[in-house]
């Protein structure tokens, strides 16, 4: 790569970091205001009790728990995709990985808030930490909620490492170009990165280890989230398929979120030269695969329950197929399968716009899926006398909206302070020798397929 | 079913052939256990708390219909689904087989109530309030629960404890029938019988062995300590016909 080209690349990608436009401040102000509304609403809910939500007897869980599962699901975008793409050495991944890893870190932080938000007495949440207590009381390790606590913390730690490790060379790059306080801050963040061969070698090994480690972690996290439901003897919760079903759904919604975010970044930060139609094509194919897998799981789950014809489960089953929740169920099928399938299958249609439309549908559909897993089962438990229903109230809706605003806000801030596309990885990718090797590799792969 | 390591294993028998649905048990339970009433509007939103409730079912086709009542309270399961799911041990098993709820330990995940197949756990969705002068008649033996904790039937544990203490003070063994939870004491039809299942000769033990006996949702394997007695199994018939009562307006949409 010529020095000019390398310079232009760094300039393009550092522009958002070093120069701030007015629209950035406006966006941050709007998102912050919505997030503050959400925080205030949470305060209102803590002060007045969960009576301000739609939760009731017997539907004790509603929007907050749906949001929890949804956001933890979104978090599977990132790390898992970027880890898999790293391991299989897919060269097209280079501009995509950091966008994805950032989604993971922030979606996890937001998702992890909901177990706190949904608590009746959130100020006691620290009782889930196994701290040495003079009374000898420990958390109940038999409870899936305690498993959640450990799983999410593990995943958050791992995904933050996975995000920060490959950012070190970029921090160093900013350090070398910036001045004043920026130089000091990025100098501290880059942890003494000098770019010596030894450091590069260690970074490569560390990324390999992390990529291998994070895949089982990510899979276990959403399996454990599914255990919150499948461990209870509640009709249509108590299911063996929930582990893989939740993981597949999580990756599905994660890819969709990634596509939406990439399209926004491409437009707003003028990254047309880096986030290419090819990336959307490839992620669109992945999304299609996950859509098919998701459809397969839903079919499996539904068919076995219908065929088994157990009366308790059939009450829930029919309430989602033809009853009260049927509109939501069929909307979910529409958004997760019927719309994405043609958009992503036919090559001529699979443009950036089409993949984004499909992805927006999938995000909505996957939120509905989480809602449909939680609420219909609780409203039709085994004793028919105590059937109930659920209507969300405004605090839950405000908090749901503010969780999206929080994601947008965190993403805006991140792309302000850290280049959202890994500069050094792109530079490495453009190295003539690596380019040649990649071409040979692609040709080999194509040859094998033929 | 007998567990003799512990001195007591509390259980109950509910004679459905005797219950006339007067709901005196519900009122007595509210008074004994300081259970707040939430008012009509909140009750309609599913926030009412009745540690014991009388479920109403209709049997047969018009005009040949019969009304049946079923008092439902915590079944104090041996294998309670509510217990393992609590992250803080707020919901736990006592040495005498009760499903206890430790209010101070409850952080309000509401997982126990979701896991409970009988829907007999109640959450304080708002701060408990009593219309004046009812706030002066609270039972001093029972703690008033604060907002955002779960609560449920305790088998009137305060009465169990004072009964045991009184027997100990008198130097006498605890007699069968001496301890009566508020619902049992107030039952006009003598439909509720409470006692020690570890004593094979207690009334509740004998009734629990009756051929009329059955458990609620027995097939879930929760091993309830409450036995329902009835001449014929209208539970079976119910399952075929579907219930009519509180949830009848929702039946049409959910069932075939």
Interface residues (C-beta under 8 A of the other chain):
Chain A: X48 X49 X50 X51 X55 X56 X57 X58 X59 X60 X61 X115 X118 X119 X120 X121 X122 X124 X125 X127 X128 X137 X139 X140 X142 X143 X144 X145 X146 X149 X228 X231 X232 X233 X234 X311 X314 X315 X318 X319 X322 X323 X324 X378 X380 X381 X382 X383 X384 X385 X386 X387 X388 X389
Chain B: X42 X45 X46 X47 X48 X49 X55 X57 X70 X72 X81 X84 X85 X86 X87 X88 X89 X105 X106 X107 X108 X109 X110 X111 X113 X114 X115 X117 X118 X119 X122 X123 X124 X125 X126 X127 X147 X148 X149 X216 X217 X220 X222 X239 X242 X243 X245 X246 X247 X250 X253 X254 X255 X256
